Amino acid sequence: MFGTLKRVRRLYQWLSNLEHRSGLQALPTVSDYKNPKVLTGTLLSHMNLERVPHELRDIEFQVFSQFGDDGIIQYLVHSLPIRERTFVEFGVENYTEANTRFLLVKDKWSGLVLDGSQSNIAYIRNDSISRLFDLRAKQAFITAENINRLLADESFDGTVGLLSIDIDGMDYWVWDALDAVKPAIVVIEYNALFGPERSIVVPYDPDFAREKAHPSRLYWGASLKALENLAAKKGYAFVGCNGNGNNAYFICNQYAELPSVAGLKPRYQQASFAEYEVDGHRPRLDDALRVIRGLPVINTVSSESEPL
């Protein structure tokens, strides 16, 4: 660990010298980040701003996110003219792994996190991160009916910098109902198993639980196409997915033509991780889909129910 930190410090010094010669935005001092992962992420964030990515996966890196979303979020928040340094994230569990934790620690954004588990919220409130940073944690089982009130109760309304939704089921319906805040960036989970073509979502159920909906836990959420259509209705442009194929990224239309994002080639990304196994083996896409084939979904274009 100490060898890694020493190498990171040398790299940091080199980048600082380069920054001084080129006039780049000032880096934070090394003493601000005693965690080598955070320091490395800070360096990668600055390096990515000098790149011209073709896809969001080109600028991925992981500090606290499950996959490479820390890198994507850093690129978007620093390459777009976002003034509101606030975030809201749903479904964070105990917040040790989350899409906004690096944003909180590195960039000192303020945020609200929500989770349905009281023990998870107690963990977050007792964690030093709640004492060191401007973070609020609230216990709530989120539904389309209560989401706006939950945010209003915490004085989160109007424009915010980033919204991250990962509640394993009703993500689409909650975003559809949400009007208390207008995020500059939306990160939302999609079900890659539903494919790139159909605009479909599981029927709304305020008591939805993924493990109860189907034993495989594959029957949940919305297709990427359904989220693209919803985003367009709400005034957002699709800019891509993470490389692991579970999170889609949308930005306000007002930013869509900026050079930092206009050249991106957004596309559907199939999931690269296993959520369902048979006898210890991950089935092919068609075999996994066959497990839930025929279950009802809503076509978001026609608003009609149809079989998956």
MIGUZA-913559 format. One record per residue (C-alpha): x, y, z. Coordinates in Angstrom, 1 decimal. Example, Ala and Ser with C-alpha at 12.3 -4.5 7.8 and 13.67 -1.06 7.14 Angstrom:
+--------+--------+--------+
!      X !      Y !      Z !
+--------+--------+--------+
!   12.3 !   -4.5 !    7.8 !
!   13.7 !   -1.1 !    7.1 !
+--------+--------+--------+
# end
This chain:
+--------+--------+--------+
!      X !      Y !      Z !
+--------+--------+--------+
!    0.0 !    0.0 !    0.0 !
!    2.8 !    2.4 !    0.9 !
!    4.6 !    1.7 !   -2.3 !
!    1.4 !    2.4 !   -4.2 !
!    0.9 !    5.7 !   -2.4 !
!    4.5 !    6.7 !   -3.1 !
!    4.1 !    6.1 !   -6.8 !
!    0.8 !    8.0 !   -6.8 !
!    2.5 !   10.9 !   -5.1 !
!    5.2 !   11.0 !   -7.7 !
!    2.6 !   10.9 !  -10.5 !
!    0.7 !   13.7 !   -8.7 !
!    3.9 !   15.8 !   -8.5 !
!    4.5 !   15.2 !  -12.2 !
!    0.9 !   16.2 !  -13.1 !
!    1.2 !   19.3 !  -10.8 !
!    4.3 !   20.4 !  -12.7 !
!    2.5 !   19.9 !  -16.0 !
!   -0.5 !   21.8 !  -14.7 !
!    1.7 !   24.7 !  -13.7 !
!    3.3 !   24.9 !  -17.1 !
!    0.0 !   24.5 !  -19.0 !
!   -2.3 !   26.6 !  -16.8 !
!   -4.8 !   23.8 !  -16.1 !
!   -7.2 !   24.0 !  -13.2 !
!   -5.5 !   23.7 !   -9.9 !
!   -5.3 !   20.3 !   -8.3 !
!   -6.1 !   19.8 !   -4.6 !
!   -3.1 !   19.3 !   -2.3 !
!   -2.0 !   15.8 !   -1.7 !
!   -2.8 !   16.2 !    2.1 !
!   -6.5 !   16.5 !    1.2 !
!   -6.6 !   12.9 !    0.1 !
!   -4.9 !   10.3 !    2.4 !
!   -6.6 !    7.4 !    0.7 !
!   -4.6 !    6.3 !   -2.3 !
!   -7.7 !    5.3 !   -4.2 !
!   -9.2 !    8.8 !   -3.8 !
!   -5.9 !   10.4 !   -4.9 !
!   -5.6 !    8.1 !   -7.9 !
!   -9.2 !    8.9 !   -8.9 !
!   -8.5 !   12.6 !   -8.6 !
!   -5.5 !   12.3 !  -11.0 !
!   -7.5 !   10.2 !  -13.5 !
!  -10.4 !   12.7 !  -13.4 !
!   -8.1 !   15.5 !  -14.4 !
!   -6.4 !   13.4 !  -17.1 !
!   -9.8 !   12.4 !  -18.6 !
!  -10.7 !   16.1 !  -19.1 !
!   -7.8 !   16.3 !  -21.6 !
!   -9.3 !   13.4 !  -23.6 !
!  -11.9 !   13.3 !  -26.4 !
!  -13.9 !   10.1 !  -25.6 !
!  -16.0 !    8.3 !  -28.2 !
!  -18.0 !    6.5 !  -25.6 !
!  -18.5 !    6.9 !  -21.9 !
!  -16.7 !    3.6 !  -21.3 !
!  -13.5 !    5.3 !  -22.5 !
!  -13.3 !    7.5 !  -19.4 !
!  -14.4 !    5.0 !  -16.8 !
!  -12.6 !    4.4 !  -13.5 !
!  -13.7 !    3.0 !  -10.1 !
!  -13.1 !    4.4 !   -6.7 !
!  -16.4 !    3.9 !   -4.8 !
!  -18.8 !    3.0 !   -7.6 !
!  -19.7 !   -0.6 !   -8.3 !
!  -18.2 !   -0.4 !  -11.8 !
!  -16.5 !    2.4 !  -13.7 !
!  -19.2 !    5.1 !  -13.0 !
!  -16.9 !    7.3 !  -10.9 !
!  -14.9 !    8.1 !  -14.0 !
!  -18.0 !    8.8 !  -16.1 !
!  -19.6 !   11.0 !  -13.5 !
!  -16.4 !   13.0 !  -13.0 !
!  -16.1 !   13.6 !  -16.7 !
!  -19.7 !   14.8 !  -17.0 !
!  -19.8 !   17.1 !  -13.9 !
!  -16.4 !   18.7 !  -14.9 !
!  -17.0 !   19.1 !  -18.6 !
!  -20.5 !   20.5 !  -18.4 !
!  -21.3 !   24.0 !  -17.0 !
!  -23.1 !   22.6 !  -13.9 !
!  -23.5 !   25.2 !  -11.2 !
!  -25.6 !   23.2 !   -8.7 !
!  -23.1 !   21.1 !   -6.6 !
!  -25.8 !   18.9 !   -5.2 !
!  -26.9 !   15.3 !   -5.7 !
!  -29.7 !   12.8 !   -4.8 !
!  -29.1 !    9.1 !   -4.9 !
!  -31.7 !    6.4 !   -4.3 !
!  -30.9 !    2.8 !   -3.3 !
!  -27.5 !    3.2 !   -1.7 !
!  -27.5 !    0.4 !    0.8 !
!  -24.8 !    1.4 !    3.4 !
!  -23.2 !    3.8 !    0.9 !
!  -19.8 !    2.2 !    1.0 !
!  -20.3 !    1.5 !   -2.7 !
!  -22.2 !    4.2 !   -4.5 !
!  -22.2 !    6.5 !   -7.5 !
!  -22.0 !    9.7 !   -5.6 !
!  -19.6 !    9.0 !   -2.8 !
!  -16.5 !   10.0 !   -4.8 !
!  -18.3 !   13.2 !   -5.9 !
!  -18.9 !   13.9 !   -2.2 !
!  -15.4 !   13.2 !   -1.0 !
!  -13.4 !   14.7 !   -3.9 !
!  -15.5 !   17.6 !   -5.0 !
!  -17.3 !   18.4 !   -1.7 !
!  -20.8 !   18.3 !   -3.2 !
!  -23.8 !   18.2 !   -0.9 !
!  -26.2 !   15.4 !   -1.1 !
!  -29.2 !   13.4 !    0.0 !
!  -29.2 !    9.6 !    0.0 !
!  -32.2 !    7.3 !    0.5 !
!  -32.5 !    3.6 !    1.2 !
!  -35.3 !    1.4 !    2.4 !
!  -33.3 !   -0.3 !    5.2 !
!  -33.2 !    1.4 !    8.6 !
!  -29.9 !   -0.5 !    9.4 !
!  -28.3 !    0.9 !    6.2 !
!  -29.3 !    4.4 !    7.1 !
!  -28.0 !    4.0 !   10.7 !
!  -24.7 !    2.7 !    9.3 !
!  -24.4 !    5.8 !    7.0 !
!  -25.3 !    8.2 !    9.9 !
!  -22.7 !    6.6 !   12.1 !
!  -20.0 !    6.5 !    9.4 !
!  -17.4 !    9.3 !    9.5 !
!  -18.5 !   10.4 !    6.1 !
!  -21.7 !   11.9 !    7.5 !
!  -19.6 !   14.0 !   10.0 !
!  -16.9 !   15.1 !    7.5 !
!  -19.1 !   16.0 !    4.6 !
!  -22.5 !   17.6 !    3.8 !
!  -24.5 !   14.4 !    3.5 !
!  -28.0 !   13.6 !    4.6 !
!  -29.3 !   10.1 !    4.8 !
!  -33.0 !    9.2 !    5.0 !
!  -34.8 !    5.9 !    5.4 !
!  -37.7 !    5.4 !    3.0 !
!  -39.2 !    2.8 !    0.7 !
!  -39.5 !    4.9 !   -2.4 !
!  -42.6 !    4.8 !   -4.6 !
!  -44.0 !    6.9 !   -7.4 !
!  -46.5 !    8.3 !   -4.9 !
!  -44.0 !    9.5 !   -2.3 !
!  -40.8 !   10.5 !   -4.1 !
!  -41.7 !   14.2 !   -4.5 !
!  -42.8 !   14.5 !   -0.9 !
!  -39.6 !   12.8 !    0.4 !
!  -37.4 !   15.2 !   -1.4 !
!  -39.5 !   18.2 !   -0.5 !
!  -39.3 !   17.2 !    3.2 !
!  -35.5 !   17.4 !    2.9 !
!  -35.6 !   20.7 !    1.1 !
!  -34.4 !   19.2 !   -2.1 !
!  -36.3 !   20.9 !   -4.9 !
!  -35.5 !   22.8 !   -8.1 !
!  -32.3 !   22.2 !  -10.0 !
!  -29.7 !   19.7 !   -8.7 !
!  -26.5 !   18.6 !  -10.3 !
!  -27.0 !   14.9 !  -10.4 !
!  -29.7 !   12.2 !   -9.7 !
!  -28.8 !    8.5 !   -9.4 !
!  -31.6 !    6.0 !   -9.3 !
!  -31.0 !    2.3 !   -8.5 !
!  -33.9 !    0.7 !   -6.7 !
!  -34.0 !   -2.6 !   -8.5 !
!  -37.4 !   -2.5 !  -10.0 !
!  -39.6 !    0.6 !  -10.2 !
!  -36.8 !    3.0 !  -11.4 !
!  -38.7 !    4.0 !  -14.5 !
!  -41.9 !    4.7 !  -12.7 !
!  -40.2 !    6.7 !  -10.0 !
!  -38.4 !    8.9 !  -12.5 !
!  -41.6 !    9.3 !  -14.5 !
!  -43.3 !   10.7 !  -11.4 !
!  -40.4 !   12.8 !  -10.2 !
!  -40.9 !   16.5 !  -10.7 !
!  -39.6 !   18.0 !   -7.4 !
!  -36.1 !   18.3 !   -8.8 !
!  -34.6 !   18.9 !  -12.2 !
!  -31.3 !   17.2 !  -12.4 !
!  -28.6 !   18.3 !  -14.9 !
!  -27.4 !   14.6 !  -15.1 !
!  -29.5 !   11.5 !  -14.5 !
!  -27.9 !    8.1 !  -13.9 !
!  -30.5 !    5.3 !  -13.9 !
!  -30.3 !    1.5 !  -14.0 !
!  -31.7 !   -0.4 !  -16.9 !
!  -32.4 !   -4.1 !  -17.4 !
!  -30.1 !   -5.1 !  -20.3 !
!  -31.8 !   -8.5 !  -20.5 !
!  -34.8 !   -6.7 !  -22.2 !
!  -32.6 !   -5.9 !  -25.2 !
!  -32.1 !   -2.7 !  -27.2 !
!  -35.2 !   -2.6 !  -29.3 !
!  -38.3 !   -2.8 !  -27.2 !
!  -39.6 !    0.1 !  -25.1 !
!  -40.9 !   -2.0 !  -22.2 !
!  -41.1 !   -1.9 !  -18.4 !
!  -42.4 !   -4.2 !  -15.7 !
!  -45.9 !   -3.1 !  -14.5 !
!  -46.0 !   -0.6 !  -11.7 !
!  -46.3 !   -2.0 !   -8.2 !
!  -45.7 !    0.2 !   -5.2 !
!  -44.8 !   -2.8 !   -3.1 !
!  -42.5 !   -4.3 !   -5.7 !
!  -39.6 !   -6.5 !   -4.5 !
!  -37.3 !   -8.1 !   -7.0 !
!  -36.8 !  -11.3 !   -5.2 !
!  -40.6 !  -11.8 !   -4.9 !
!  -41.5 !  -10.8 !   -8.4 !
!  -39.7 !  -13.9 !   -9.8 !
!  -37.3 !  -16.4 !   -8.1 !
!  -34.6 !  -15.7 !  -10.8 !
!  -34.6 !  -11.9 !   -9.8 !
!  -34.4 !  -11.2 !  -13.5 !
!  -37.9 !   -9.7 !  -13.8 !
!  -37.5 !   -6.0 !  -12.9 !
!  -37.0 !   -2.5 !  -14.3 !
!  -37.1 !   -1.1 !  -17.8 !
!  -35.4 !   -1.5 !  -21.1 !
!  -32.9 !    1.1 !  -22.2 !
!  -35.3 !    2.1 !  -25.0 !
!  -38.1 !    2.8 !  -22.5 !
!  -35.7 !    5.0 !  -20.5 !
!  -34.6 !    6.8 !  -23.7 !
!  -38.2 !    7.6 !  -24.6 !
!  -39.0 !    8.8 !  -21.0 !
!  -35.9 !   10.9 !  -21.0 !
!  -36.8 !   12.6 !  -24.3 !
!  -40.3 !   13.4 !  -22.8 !
!  -38.6 !   14.9 !  -19.8 !
!  -36.1 !   17.0 !  -21.8 !
!  -33.0 !   14.8 !  -21.6 !
!  -30.5 !   13.4 !  -24.2 !
!  -29.1 !    9.9 !  -23.9 !
!  -25.2 !   10.0 !  -23.9 !
!  -24.4 !    6.4 !  -23.2 !
!  -24.1 !    3.5 !  -20.8 !
!  -21.3 !    2.2 !  -18.6 !
!  -19.2 !   -0.6 !  -19.9 !
!  -20.7 !   -3.2 !  -17.6 !
!  -24.2 !   -2.6 !  -19.0 !
!  -26.3 !   -1.6 !  -16.1 !
!  -26.3 !    2.2 !  -15.9 !
!  -27.6 !    4.6 !  -18.5 !
!  -26.6 !    8.3 !  -18.6 !
!  -28.8 !   11.3 !  -19.6 !
!  -28.1 !   15.0 !  -19.6 !
!  -30.4 !   18.0 !  -20.0 !
!  -31.0 !   18.9 !  -23.6 !
!  -29.3 !   22.3 !  -23.1 !
!  -25.9 !   20.6 !  -22.7 !
!  -26.3 !   18.1 !  -25.6 !
!  -24.5 !   20.1 !  -28.2 !
!  -21.5 !   21.0 !  -26.1 !
!  -18.2 !   19.8 !  -27.6 !
!  -17.4 !   17.6 !  -24.6 !
!  -20.5 !   15.4 !  -25.2 !
!  -21.6 !   16.1 !  -28.8 !
!  -19.1 !   13.6 !  -30.2 !
!  -20.1 !   10.7 !  -27.9 !
!  -21.6 !    7.7 !  -29.7 !
!  -24.3 !    6.4 !  -27.3 !
!  -25.4 !    2.8 !  -27.7 !
!  -26.9 !   -0.1 !  -25.9 !
!  -24.5 !   -2.1 !  -23.8 !
!  -25.3 !   -5.7 !  -22.9 !
!  -24.6 !   -6.6 !  -19.3 !
!  -21.3 !   -8.2 !  -18.7 !
!  -22.0 !   -9.5 !  -15.2 !
!  -24.0 !  -12.6 !  -14.1 !
!  -27.3 !  -12.1 !  -12.3 !
!  -28.6 !  -15.6 !  -12.8 !
!  -26.8 !  -19.0 !  -12.8 !
!  -27.9 !  -22.5 !  -13.5 !
!  -25.8 !  -25.3 !  -11.8 !
!  -23.0 !  -22.8 !  -11.2 !
!  -22.9 !  -21.6 !  -14.8 !
!  -24.1 !  -18.3 !  -16.3 !
!  -26.6 !  -19.1 !  -19.1 !
!  -26.5 !  -17.4 !  -22.5 !
!  -28.7 !  -14.3 !  -23.0 !
!  -31.4 !  -16.2 !  -24.8 !
!  -31.5 !  -18.9 !  -22.1 !
!  -31.6 !  -16.3 !  -19.3 !
!  -34.5 !  -14.5 !  -21.0 !
!  -36.3 !  -17.7 !  -21.5 !
!  -36.6 !  -18.0 !  -17.7 !
!  -38.9 !  -15.0 !  -17.6 !
!  -40.4 !  -15.2 !  -21.1 !
!  -44.1 !  -14.6 !  -21.2 !
!  -44.3 !  -12.5 !  -18.1 !
!  -46.3 !   -9.2 !  -18.6 !
!  -44.6 !   -5.9 !  -19.4 !
!  -45.9 !   -2.5 !  -20.4 !
!  -45.1 !   -1.2 !  -23.8 !
!  -44.4 !    2.5 !  -23.0 !
!  -45.2 !    3.7 !  -26.5 !
!  -48.7 !    2.1 !  -26.7 !
!  -49.3 !    1.9 !  -22.8 !
!  -50.6 !   -1.6 !  -23.4 !
!  -49.6 !   -4.8 !  -21.6 !
!  -47.8 !   -7.4 !  -23.7 !
!  -45.8 !  -10.6 !  -22.9 !
!  -42.1 !  -10.4 !  -22.5 !
+--------+--------+--------+
# end
